[in-house]
Amino acid sequence: MVGSVVAVAVVGTVLQPSPTSSTGTTAPDPSPPSPPPALPSCLTNDPLVPDPGGPHGLFVLNPPNGPHNAYYGDVQEYLLHNPALCGADFWVPWSSVDQGPGSSPEFNFSAVDANAAPWIAAGKQVNLIFEMIGGTPNYVPASVLASVPTFSCGGSVTTPVEWNATFEQDYQQFIAAAVHHFDAERGFGYIRFDLSVSGSLAPVDNIDASGCNATLTSYGFNLGVWTAYLDGMLNFQHSLAPSVGLITPISPVYPNAGDNVSGAISAVAAADGIGIGSEGLRANDSSGAVGGIGCGGHGWCYYFAKYAGIVPLELQTEAASSPNGSGPVGSLTQLLPFGLSQRAQVFELYLDDWLTAFDPNYPAYAEYHAEYGAAINETADEVGFVPSELPG
């Protein structure tokens, strides 16, 4: 079991300004003052979700972290104290923290701490997603790329041979530093360490591109070697005995192929008490979910059914949703109920979706806020609780 966190869902509470007299002064309020609305406590077990001791709740992905970013003020006004929102998940490239050997400190988490501070001060939970392969500049530190074999294929970024022993040691050193740092701080719920391309288990972007498979093979890649690398990284995380929660993504190595890596990794994660998640929730997942099989061709529904109640299950939409139901992702009004039906207890939603539901300044709010707000609030009711309402 990982972590001990909770999302308390208290919906529909709106603070109104005090009435004012014609002179502009505040008129006395004859009624006794109401208690402030309850905020999510993401620090307590929830007996109403499949894995009561694990992370749960609804989170906003990568909210803006300063006034120079669009919608920063709106987030402060409409989301930071929103009782349906358990907290925030931040994407953090490995290279933004690892300053290389000889630096003091080598691992600098100060920017991560600064971004998290306002959320933790507001009583929210912060979760971290450390990105490994991808991005410009490269998510892998330059010092690491210079010390291990690298390759590129199909237009991918420069990619390290992840199953190289030196690379494994470097990444494990970073994982240990991150776990030890955030174990010592309050307000952090779970960490997801990418083990390959962000949000997946593929070793390189565009793995199906011409020549990629031959390139991988030339460096000793096969599914057995790859599975051993992934298993080793999960077992290493478990060996650190963290108090902060851990979640790992599952996906096929080759798109729409039955390579069974998800099955092997899910089994190891479950044995190690590490949650599992899919970072690509989309509308057509439900079409293949009969009997827990399918879900976008990589079978995450099957593994969710197998490990529900054993470890926490997490879902992130493939991209911001489409309130009108179009596109590959679809609408939250279908996605969230489907995720609940698959016993997910952690939902990571894009900022656009939260603004659609709760920010009157956001373009989609006028047309879709009622249905989006209802979908989010109803999901919050399922994956959180108000302590006073617990059965006695």
N, C-alpha and C positions, 0 to 999 in steps of 0.2 A: 504494500500500500504506500502511496506517496503523499506526503504533505498532509496538512490538516487545514482545509480552507472551506469557506462557504460563501455562497451568494444569497443574501436575503432579498427577496423580492417584495417590495412594498410599492404598489403602483397606484397612480391616480392622485397622489398628494401634490398639491400645488400651493406654494406660499403666496399669499396675496398681500399687497402693500396695505399699510394702515390707512384708514380713511382720513381725508384732510378737510379742514373747515374752509369757508370762503376766503379766509385771510391767509390761507396757505399753511397754517400751523396744524400739527397733528391733533385730531380730535380724540378725546379719551375713548377707549374701547370698553364698553360696559361688561363684555363677556370675559371670563377668566382666560388667561393666555393658554393656547394649545401647545402641547409638547412639540418639539421639532420633529420633522419626519425621520423615521428610522433609516439609516444608511446600511448598505450591505456590510456585514462583518465577514470578511473572507478568511477568517482565522479559526473557524470552528467546524467540527464535523457536522455533516448533514445526513441524518438517517433516512432521508427521503429520496436519495439518489442511489444508483446501483452500487457504487463504491463509496460508502459514507465517509471514509477517511481521506479520500482523494480530492484533487482540485475539481471545482465545479463552478458554473456560472457563465454569464455572458460578458465578453470582453471586446473592447475596441482595438483594432489593429493600428499600431503606429500613429497615434494621434499627434498633431503638430506640437512641437516642443518650445515654441517661443512666439512672441508677438509679430515677428517677421514672417511667420507662416500663415497661409490662408486659413481662415476659420478658427484660428487660435482662440479669439475672444468668444466665439460661439461655443466652443468646447468647454471653456471655463463656465459659461452661463448655463448651458443646457445639458451637458454631459457629466461634468466633474462631480456634481452632487445628485445625479440622476439615480434614484434607488433601484432601477432595473439593471444598471450597469455595475458589474462587480469590479471592474478595473481596466487596466490597459496592458496590451502586449506590445513590446518594442522589438523590432528587428535590429540586430546589432552585428555588423560584419566583423568577423574575427580580426581583420587587419586594422579596424578602428580602435582596438584595445591592445593588441600585441605590438609593442614598439620595437621588438627585436632584442637579441642578446646584447648585453652591455648597457642597455638603457636602464635608467633608474626612475621609476619602477619599469620592469619589462612589460607588465600587464597593468594598464592604466584604466580603471573603471570609473574615473571621476565623472566623465560625461554621462555615462549610464546612470550613475547615482543622481546626478542633477536632473535628468529627464524624469526619473522616477519620483523624486522628492515631492512635487505638488500632489501627485496622486496618492502617495502614502499619507501625506498630511491630511488629505480629505477623507481618510479612512478606507481607501480603495486598495486593492491588491495589484501588484505589478508582476508581470511574467516576462521572460526574456527568451527570444528566439535568436540564437547565435548562428549566423550564416557562414557557410564554409566555401562552397564553390559557386562562382557567378559574380556578376557586378562589374562596374567600371567606376573607380579603380578596382582591381581584383580584391575579392574578399579574403584571399589567402595572403598573409604577410609576405612582403618582398624577400625578407630574410629566409623564409621557409622555401619559397619558390627557387631561390638560389642554391639551396642545399639538397634538393631532391630531383629525381627525374620528372620532367613535365612533357605534356603533349597538347596538341590542339587538333580537332577534327570537326568537320561539318559546321565550321564557323563558330566553334565554341571559344570561350575564353581560355587562356593558358591554364591548363589543368594539371595538378600534381598527380603522380601515381599514388593514389590514396593508400594502397595496400603495401607501399614501401615502408620498411621498418623505421627509417628515420622520420618519415612523415607521421607515422602513427605516434611515435614518441613525442614529436613536437605538438601534435594536436592534443594528446593526453596531458601534456604539461599545461596547456591552456585550459582544458576542461577542469583539471584539478584546481587551478588558480581561481577560475570562475566559481566553482562550487564552494570553495573555502571562503571566498569573499562574500558571497551572498548568503551563505549559511549564517554568517555573523551579523547580518542586517535584518531588521524587521520589515515586514510588508511585502516580501517577495514570495510568490506562491509556487511557481514552477519554472523550470528551464527546459527548453528544447534545443539540444545541440544537433544541428544538421550534420549528417555523416557523409554527405555527398552534395549533389546539386540541391539548391535550396528547396526544402519541402518535399523531397523525393528520395528514392534509394537508387537512382541512376548515377553512375560514376561520372558522366559527362553530359552536357547539353547536347541535344540533337544526336542521340546515340544511334538512331536509325539512319543517319545520313550516310551517303556512300563513303566507304573507306573507314568509317569509325570502328566497325567491329574488327577489321584487320589491324588497325592501330592498337586497339586495346589488347588483342591477342599477342601482338609483338612485345607487349610489356608484361606478359604473363597472366592476363586477365582471363578468368572463366568464372562461372557462377559459384563453384566451390570455393575458390580463392576469395571472391567477393563476399560470400556469406560468412566466411571465417573472419574477415576484416570487420564486418558489421557486428558480428557476435562479440568479438573482442572489445570493440568500443563500448558496447552496452554493458558488458561484464565489468569493464574498467569503471564506468560511471557508478555501477552498483557497489563496487569495492570501496568507493569513497564514503559510503554510508551517509549520504547527505540528509539533512533535515528538510531542505528545500525539495519540492517535488520534481520529478523528471518525467518527460514525455518524449516519445520518439515517433517520427512519421513512418508510415508504411506505404509502399507503392510497388508496382512492378519495375524491374530493371528495364525491360523492353516494353514499350506501350502495347497494351492489349495482348500480352503474351502470358501464358501460364507458367512463368518461371518459378513460382512458389517461393520466392525470396520473402514475400510478405508473411507467408506462413511460418517460415523458419525464424524470422526476426520477431514476429508477434509472440512466438513461444518463448524465446529467450527473454524478451522484455517482460512478459507476464511472470516468468520465474524469478526475475530480478526485481519485481515490484515497480516496473517502469510503465507508465501509461502509453497507449498507442493512439495514433491519430491519422486522419486523412486530411490533406491540405488542398483538396480539389473537389469539394462538394459542389455538385451542379445538378441541374434539373433532371437529366436523364439517368441519374443514379438510381432513382426509385424504380425505373422500368426493369431493372435486373435484380431487384431485391427479393424476389419470391424465394422463400425459405432461407433468406440470408445470403443468397448467392448473387453475385453480380456487382452492382455499384460501379458504373463507369468502366467495366471490363477488368478491374483489378481486385475485386472481391473483398473490399474492406468490410462490407456488411457481414460477410461470413465470419471474419475474425472478431468483429464487434460482438456478434452473437456468441461466439465461443468464449470471450474473455470479459464480458459484462459482469460486473460485480467482483471481479478479481483485480483488475486495474482500472483506472479512470480512462474513459474514451473521449477523444477530442475531435472536433470537426472545424475546419476552416473552409469558407467558400473559395472556389477557384479564383474569383475576382469579385469586385463589387457586384451586387446583384442588380437585376433589372426589375424595377417595381411593376412594369407592364407585362412581365412574364416572358419577355423576348430573350433571344440570345442563348448561349450555351448554359449560363448560370441559372437564369430564371428568377423567380420572385421569392423573397423570404416567407411569404405566406404559405408556400409549399415546402420550401427547404427546411424551415425550422420544425414543423410538425413531423416531417420525415426523419430528421435527425433524432428527434426525441423517440420516435418509434424504433430506432436502431440502438437506443439506450445510451446515446451520447450524453455527457454531462458537462462538457466544456465546449463552448461555441465562441469562435473568434470571427468577428464580423468587421468588415471594412468601414472606415469612417463615413463614407457616403451613405451607408445604410442607416447608421445611427442619426446622421443629420436629416435624412429623409423622414425619419420617425419623429424627431424631437426639435429640430431647429427651424423656426418660422422664416429665417432668412435664406434657407437653402431652396434652390429652385424646385426640387421635386416635392417639397413639403406640402404645398397647398393641395395637390392632387392625391398624394399617397400617404400622408402622415397618419391618418386614422387606421388604415389597415396595417401599416408597418408598425405603428406604436402598439397596436393590439397583438400582433404576432410576437413582438419582442417581449411585451409584458406577460403574455401567456406562457412563453418559454421560461421567463424568469421565475414564474410561479412553480414551474416543474423542477427546476434545477437549484432552487434555493428555498428558504423558509424564513418566516418571522419567528424568533425564539418563543415569544409569548403564545404563539398559536400551536406549538407542538403539543401532541397529545400527552396528557399527564401521566 
